[in-house]
C-alpha cells in the first residue's frame, strides 16, 4: 500500500512539474510571448494583450494604432509607460491610471486589473470577426454581434473556444461587425478576469453552427394586455433559506420570482418585523434600492426602529456580498441591471425592468402575507433607479397605500439616461420608452405620492420630474431641497419628509403641510397653504441660469409669511423659481417650479 501511495505522490509531483514547465514566457521584439499547453499570447510593448491564439485560431483583433486586442480604456486608450516581468510567468503593464497584471498558466491567462483613479476604467477585449458565435454560462448560443450583461462569455471559431470570465457586458457591433467584451473596474478598485482557451466539443460545434446559420431574430413584439400578471404576482411567493444571511433582528431569504431565459429565478431579500408583544399588526414598507446597490439590511432596520415591517430585495440577481457596484451574483439570479438598455432586443420577459418590477411586487405580496403585518397599510419607496422603479410599480400594483420616489422619475429622454437611449436605433428607443418608461404607468397610479429630490440632481432633472408628478391622479407633495446629495444612506433613505408622510398615511400621524394654491403676478410669487403645525420658515429658491439643469446655480431668498400665505419678489434676471415651506419638524414642502419667459 505504501509503495502504491509513494508512486501516486511521485506521479502527482511529476504531473505538477510538467504542467508548470508547459508555460513559457520570453521577451522578444514584439513584446512578451507566452505559451501554455494549448495557447500562445502576446503582450505588446504598450501593455496591450494583442494576441491570444488557441491552436492557430486568433481570438483578438489588434491593429497598429487602435483597437489593440485587449486594452485598458479611460477617456481613450491607456498605453503602458512600463512593461516588466516580475515573475517567471507574469507580465505587469503599468500606466499612470491603471495596471494590468497578466499571469500565464498552463491552461489560460489571469489578468488582475487595478484602477488608480477616481473614475471608472474599462478593460476592453475586441474579438475578431471570425468569432461569429458566443455563448453564456448557461449554454445560450447567439450569433455575433449581440448585447448582453453576461459576466461569462465563450467565443467559438474553427473548433476552438475561448471563455472570458469576470466581465461586465458583451456588446456590439463596434467598428464594423466586431463583438466587444468589457470589464468595468470601479474607481480605486481591483478586478480579476480570466481567459480560458479550450477545444469546442462536438455538441458545442453543432450548436455554434446552428446559431451562426440562424436568421436574425425578429424584434420582440409589444405585449397583449398588461405587462405584468398581477393575479400571479399578487400571491405570496415560495421562500428559501439564505445561509449566512441572518442577524438577530432581520432575516435574509430568497423568494421565487419570474423565469429568466426559461429558467426559474430567485431574489434575495432582507425582511424585518418589529416585535409588538401584543398581537398588534404593524404597517409596512417595501424598499427599492438604486443603481450600484443591493438589498440593504440597514435600510430595513431603520424602518423597523420606526415601528414598520420592511423588506428590501435585490433587483439584479445578486446577494449583499462584495462592494457597492460589485455585488456577488448568485446562481438563480435574473438579468443584471441597470435600465436594460443592452437587452432591448431580448424577449420582454428576459429584460431587467420586467424582472425588477416583478421582484418588488412579489416582495410586497410576501410582506403583506406575514401574520404580524397589516396588509392594508403598506407603502413603497425607492432611490434613484429604485425611484424609477417605484414610479412603474405604483402604476402596476394598486395595493400600495403610498409611493415615495426619491430622485427617480419618468420621461427618460429628459434625464441623464437620454444619452443611453439616443445611442439606440429609433425602433429600439421607441420600444424602450413604450415598455419601460415610467410615464407609461404613472397615470394608472391611484395612491398619494411624495416626490423627494434636489435642485441639481445629476440624473433626474426638473423637466422630466414635473411631467412625471403631474401624471398620477391622486394627491401629491413635493420636497425639493437645494443641492440635495444623490445616494443611499442618509441622503436618500433618511429625509424627514418620508417618515412623516408614511406616518400620516398609515399611522394617522400629523400630515405634511398642504399647499392649496400657487401663482405669480408679474415678479411677485405666492403660495397658499394649510398646516396643523407651526410654519418655521419659507424661502424662494431661484436661479438666474439657463442650460443644463445640473449646472445651474440656485440661491435661497427669505419669503414673507402671513395668515396661510407665502409671498416673495423675484430678483432681476430670474429664470426659474419655486417656493419651499418648512414646518417646525424641518419637513419641507415645495411648490411646482416655473420657468420664466426670456
Phi, psi and omega in degrees: 000315181297322180294322177295320179294318179297318179297321180296316180295320178296318179297320180297316179297316180298320180296317179298316179298318181296320180296316180298319181291342183288349180261126175235148178215123180218150179271131180228182178296334181276351183129225176252125181254123180244150177219127175253196184291334182219020181207163169228152183212157180228127168256116185285166179301340178269007175088359181274145174274092190275349181207138167217112183249129174257108193067240177255003185270116178277136182252340185248145180263119178225134175240174185297325182251302186195133003282175184234037180075255174250124186208160175273147185216129169204108185057029182133168179298131176264107178269140182291137173272343178210132174235123185225171178240088183284347180215173185299328182231030185231138173237134179244120177252121185243134170235174179291339186254336185198163174230152174231122181251111181265123176245118185263115178253174182301323185249011179166185186238132172251131181238120177259122185251134178234124178265123184260010186239175178267011177237155178298146171241142179251142163257123185243132174240117179262119182274150177291157180292346176290340176277090187264353182220140175230159178222154177266185184292341181264004177087021175272120183263145180212145176283133180281156356275148180226167176236113181215152173268064182263128174282329178239129180224140177239126176261150182231141170196141172050038179080359179254161178224153174222116178265130179247119185242149176092014183274179178253317181199164177238126185213163180167177003281154177225136179049056186097226185263016188288144173266139181239134172250137190223144171235126178268126177254116186290166179308130178055028182251173180229140177223154173240136173234158186227136175245112186247100178285151180197182176250128180293138176287166179299323178294320179293320178299317180295317179295320180295320179295319178296318180293321181293327183269351183289143176293157179302138181294145177291147177303145180297146182268159177295147180292150172263117185087193183299147178294320182245141181271097183292335177297318179285311185288342180282356177266141179299127182283162173293145178244159181221149180293150176241090184299134178088358180241066178227144172229179181290334189241339179230160189242132171269139182204167168247145170232153183287137179232190186288153183294152176232122182051040176081359182248145178295150179236164174226152181239133175277143177211150165260133177228132179225141180229121181294149180274125178258329176075359182230016179075004181287135178279145185250155171288170187212165181212143176257131188245121186246114185285167182258188183301134182081353182265189178205193173290122184253119179296323183296327180292317176299315182297323178303315181284328174300319180294338177272359179095014181251140163288149183210150174224135176233119183246151174280139182251010186231021177075027184240170169240157184282061172237132182120213182232162181307126180087354180215062180277154184285127176282152177245164193291341182255017185285154174275201183293151177285155176268176014235143176082334179063028181300325180274003181251006193294340177267000177278163171307142186301329181281000175251012183256154189299313184301320178301312183291320182295316178295315179301320180297319181291319179295318178294322176299320176299313180299320179294316183295315183288346177278351180288135186298336181275353187260135172279105186297341180267005179229070180232131178246179188217133171214151179209155187244127176061245174301331174291329173291320173305311180296322178304319180298320179287313183303319182297329178278345182261316186251096185279005178285339180293143180272336176205165177221137178231093171283129176255117185072309191294150178201189179258199182058060190296339175293342178267001182255179178297338182279358172302332177297320176296318182292323183284354173276348180277167168291163180301319181295318179294315181298316180295322179294316179300315181294324179291323186270319196240354180282133181301337180300337180287334190249338189298326182295342179268358183276118186268346190274163175292147181241144164241121181258119185243126180196186179238162183294331186238034182302133186290335189256316189243110188264169189299326184292311177296323179298313183295317178297330180287310187288348176276352184280312182297151184265352179279182178295151178218149173226148177243142174226096187241100180271150178295126173052039176301129179298156181251119177164178173278194182068214183301327185298303186261340184267334195248008176306133185300330184298327183294313180296315181298319180295315179300314180297324181293328181274320189256340187234016181057031178283170180293130184285163169293159177308142180249125175276132180251356178175161174205159180184181180214134172241099185065244179260006179258124182246155183210161172212138176256147186211162170231143180204145176268356181239161179297142173274119184281319180193166174219150181215151173264120174262125190215148173229148176258000186269161169233181181093207185303128181301322185297334187260358183288142178268123179252150173225152178255127180243131180303141177250160182266135182242132174202127169044060176074020183215138177243134179228155178200155178256131180287134176288159179299137178086003181297138178248329179214145177211161165202165180252142174243130180241127185246130174271183186287356172269001188065027173271131185255143167234135186247149170281169170295150175278156175230129172272131184268147180294154179297000000 
